Amino acid sequence: MGNRIGLFYSFNSKKTKQVVEKLKDSLHEFDIQDINIEEADESSLDPFENLIFGSSTWFDGELPNYWDEFLPSLENKNFLGKKLAIFGLGDQKNYSENFCDAIGILADFFEKRGIKLIGRFPIKGFTFDDSKAVRNNEFLGLPIDQENLSDKTVENIEKWSEILKSEFN
């Protein structure tokens, strides 16, 4: 069960789906099951001890509404023994004051419920004013900026995948 991963994201988000495909290529040695977050419920997380969540940041640092609908069902769930990695999409130029906030919002929610957060990523190479995704001078997950840093997406996914390979085991 150690190499099995539940990968939760919106199947309707084109950019997130592109990141997922690249991520799955980099993590090919794992048994990854895609789960549409828009159709997920509390029990969707149960079969996995390893989780990856992907989300864009909407508007002024908000989660997309499907996360707002899903998270309340998990308020009292215990995640002890589970590991979570998060990637988020954002725009560091046009939304510099809340770049990839979705990563931080999700991390805070799940850490409060006992999950082990893995997959921190260096902030070097990113230029932004503020982000809920940053703690102790590093991202709590992988930030993806397809608008301004698309040339770094594959390289960053590969770097993050190497981090995940060691931390998921």
Secondary structure, 3 states (H helix, E strand, C coil): CCCEEEEEECCCCHHHHHHHHHHHHHCCCCEEEEEECCCCCHHHHCCCCEEEEEEECECCCECCHHHHHHHHHHCCCCCCCCEEEEEEECCCCCCHHHCCHHHHHHHHHHHCCCCEECCCEECCCCCCCCCCCEECCEECCEEECCCCCHHHHHHHHHHHHHHHHHHHC
